């Protein structure tokens, strides 16, 4: 598998009181493939889980650095890394992929909440090196929980402001009026990112100047109930099954013996995108652009999206 890398855990250390930094080096000591800020790797954990983590810190070629928050509602990946992973352990990771790359800009606004700091810290380092002015707003529950606190205080081209308050507090103040050369990057919990987008849109920011990456699985809509049931139909066989509110389309297909290519199961990697033949998709992924979600030849992310129509026919 040429797109996979054998790595070894070279170091683990605390970042704030809630996160763990993990340094990975190539098992054979060779140079690792280069990456740009915003890139992530799939980490194949020995417990059978595959999780996506943003690369962070300086780009050295000798190692990859990820940082993993301690999640109370962990789906298993965070718990395994915090409780079981040890230095010297071998892991399989993908080569870096970037769905959240920095665009050419005169000035940059970075907005992070919680562990969403990881790609934005890498972006801040890149902007610092390029001499591009930036402001990083980093919202945390408490100053003690902030990751990379010392590193974030040493910028000269930009500044980092840590807010130990509700991530949504002060957004209207932190997001300025739009400018053509000003780009905004946001990363954190889905609710925080939605709020940032809402505030920026209300201030008439252009869609193309707002860049977002999700770290949490896309949640079912608040108030999901039995009325949210719809039917998924497979075009090639005509088979149809109900998708209840507490299951994803992918789960229903798998339960009925249909193979679904899955990776992140969070709507961020694109592995499960499948053509839509008929029906109106309720897009919940963050891997497709708004234009793609409204286009003629639409695709549905089977791991997280749902349906506005009573039936969704997919091209499988
Ligand atoms: S599995 Fe990654 S977007 Fe669905």
Boltz pocket constraint, residues with backbone or C-beta under 6 A from the ligand:
constraints:
  - pocket:
      binder: B
      contacts: [[A, 261], [A, 262], [A, 263], [A, 264], [A, 265], [A, 266], [A, 267], [A, 268], [A, 269], [A, 270], [A, 271], [A, 272], [A, 273], [A, 285], [A, 287], [A, 301], [A, 302], [A, 303], [A, 304]]
      max_distance: 6.0
